[in-house]
Amino acid sequence: MYPIANARESFSQFPQPSTEPNPAAVRRLQRDFEKLTQEPIDGIVAVPDDANILVWHYVIKGSPDTPYEGGYYYGKILFQPDFPWKPPAICMLTPNGRFQTNTRLCLSISDYHPETWNPGWTVSSILVGLQSFMNEETPAAGVINEPLAMRRKYAAESRAWNLACPGFKNFFPTLMDEQNSVMAKSASASPSNLHGSNSDGVNSGRDKTAVPHAFKPLRTPERNVAGTVGINERRAQKRPAGACITERTHSYQPPQMQCEIIDLSDDE
């Protein structure tokens, strides 16, 4: 089990960059963010940290017809100061049953395999590759691969876990509002709270709008001196909860990955 109370503690364990990014890395990450904003990926949203553009926060929505359907999985990417010439570290924080949480993932697109890294891979490429590998059942050292029933349970509990996580609340205020709304509706629809229900057992005054099947990054606002996006600017641009997002088809095919997971404690 992954207690919700540990969300704050878990969030703080992934390492922070030890040096400032070089100008080339800043320019590249800015371009990657603009591309992600202009060409959003269904089920994925990502933004750079205000304090350091080398740190990115992402949310992957569980793919349909998988044990992760209905779940929202928050994680972080730590880019190296000389990105894109060196690969980033990647972790997932929300309990999921596929990966160990708050642990650097050993992928061909991560810093554990610099020999397989391609500088042409963008932030979008990295996130699509991670999403693809999550949906597989490929065995690898350190991969959890818990029973499907447990993964579905984690998916159902992911909203509550995310709402207790400071990073999720700070960097994804729109999703925060949406998930708060969904949880409030779920509570109001419990048998003890239903009044004036219609024939299908749903409150006739209840908003039946579901959380969007796909979501996309907010539009690119003006950047500050450090080249990152302000939290307050993102909050000011929140779209209404439940807004429909048009799905897109992407031609990117993620690379075949061999993966293992190495806990941070092994590196220290």
N, C-alpha and C positions, 0 to 999 in steps of 0.2 A: 504493500500500500504506500501511497505518497500523500502524507497529511497535508492538507491545505495550509496549515499553520507554518509549514516549512518553506512556503513560496518565497518569502523575503530572504531567508537564509540561503536558499538554493540560488537565487538570482545573483547574489554577491560573489559567488565562488569562481565564475569564469574569469580568466585573467584580463587585465586591461593592457593596452599598448604601452610599451615602455619608452617609446620615442615618438617625436612628432612626424607626421607624414611629409614626404618630400613633395614639391609642387607638382611633379608629374602624377603622383598617386592621387592628389587632390583633384586634378583636372580629370583624370580617368574616372574616378568615383562619381564626380559630378555628372559626367556624360552618361555613366551607367544609370544614375538615378533619373536623369531626364528621359532616357530610353524606357526605363521601367514605368515612368509616368505616362509617356506618350503611347507605349505599347504594353498595357497592363496584361498580366498573366492571370488567367482564371484561377481563383482559389489561392492566390499568393499576394501578399502585400509586404513591402519592406521600406524602411526609412533609415537614414543615417542618424547617429547620435548627435545631439547639439554640441556636446563638449568636445567630441573628436570624430571626425569623419571616417576614421579607420574602424569605428565600431558601428555595426548595423544591427537593427532589430527587425525581425521578420515574423509573420504569422502565416502558417499554411493551413488552409481549411481541408479537413479530411475528404478524400475523394469519394464520390458516390460508389456504391456497391463494394465497399471495402469495410473492414472492421473500424476504420477511422471516420466513417461517414457521420456528420453532425458534430465532429470535434474541431477545435481550433488549437493549433499547436504553435506556441510562441518559442522563439529561440534567438540566438545571436550569432553574428559572423564577425570575426576579428581579422581585419586585413593587416598585412605587414606594411611597414613604411614605404617599401619600394614596390608595392603592388603596381602593375600586374605581373612583374617579373617573378614574384614569389607568391605562392598560393596562401589562402586565408585559413584560419582555424574556424571550425563550425561546431556549434552545439545546439541541442534542443532542450528546453527547460520544462515544458509542459509534459507531465507523465503521459506515456503513449503506448507502452507495451512492446514497442519495436526497438527503440534505442534506450540505452541508459541515459538518464537526464543529467544535465549540467556537466557533460563529459565531452571532450574533444573527439569528434568523429574522425576515424581514420579511413578516408576515402581517396580515390584517385584525384579528386578535385579539392583536397584539403592539404594542409601544411605537412601532413605525415608522409605524403608521397610527392615531393617536389620533382622527382624524375618523370612523373606522368603529367605534370601540370602544363597547361597550354595558356600562354598569356592572352590569347584571343578570347578566352572564356570570360564572360561578363557576370555581373551579379545575377542577372536573369538566368544565365546558363547554370550557375551554381545552385540556385534555388530550384529550378526545374529538375536538375539532377538529383538533388536531395529528395524532392517529392517523389520522383520515380523510384528511387531505391527504397523509400519508406513503404511503397505499395507492393514491393516484391517480398518473397519469402527466402531470398538467398541466404544460406547459412554463412556465417563469418564469425571469427573470434570476437567475443564481447557483445554480439547482438543478442538482445533479450529473447525476442520471439515468444512472448507470453501467449497463453491460450487466447483464441479469438474472443471468447466471452469476456476476458479481462480487458482486452483492447477496446471492446465496445463499452465496457464500464468506464474506462478512462476517457473515452470520447464523450460520454454523457456527463462526466464530471469536469471536463476541461474548462467549461465556462466559469464555474465556481473557482477553480484553481487560478485561472488567469486573472479574475477580478481581485484576487488577493496578492497578485504579483505587481510590485511597483513599476517595473519596466513596461509591462503591458498597459497599465493605466496611464503612464506618462506619454508613451509613444503611439498609442492607438486609441485615442479618446472616442473616435466614432464607433469602433468595434466595442469599446467599453460600454457606451450608451446602448448599443444594440443588444449586447449580451445581458446587461442589466434589465432591459425591457423584456427580453425573452424569459429570464428567470422570474421576473415579477408576474408575467402572464401565467407561467407555469404554476406559481404559488396560488394565484387567484383562481385557477381552474381546478384546484384540488377539490375533492368531494365535500370537504367541510366549508368551502368558500363559494361553491356554485349556487347562484340564485337566478331564477327566471330563465332556466335553460330551455333550449328548444328541443326538438325531437331527437337530434343527434347528440345531445348531451353537452353541447357547447353553449356557453353564455351568449345570448343573442346580441349583446352589446359589445362583445369582445372583438378586438381587432385580430383578424385571422392572417394578417400579413406575416410571412415567415422571414427569417433571416435570409438574405440573398444567397443564392447558390454560389455565386462568385462575387468577388469584390476586387477593387483595384486601388492603386495608390492615389492619394490626393494629388491635385495638380501642383506643379512646382512653383512655390512662392519665391519671393525675392530672397536671396541668400545673404547671410551675414559675412563678416570679414573672414571667419574661419572656413567658409565654404560649406557650412552645414545649414540645416533647416531648423528654424525656431519652433519649439513646442507650442508656444502661444499662437504662432501663425497657423500651425496645423489645426489647433483647436478652433480657430476662427473660421476654418474652411470645412467643418464637419458637414457631411451630407445627412439628410434625414434617415433615421433608422428604417430599414426595410426597403430602401430604394432599390429599384431593379437595375441590374448591371448586365449589359449585353455581353454574351460570351464571345470569345475570340478563338480562332484556330491558329496554332503556332507551329511553324515548321521545324523548330529546334528539336533535335533528337539527342537526349542526354547520353554522354559517353557510357560505355560499359564499365562498371565500377567493381573493383574488388575492395571489400570493406572489412575493417575490424575497428573496434572501439578501444581506446586506451584511456584509462582514468587519469585525471590530472595528478592524482597523488603519486602515480608512477613516475611522473616527470620531475617531481620535487625532491 
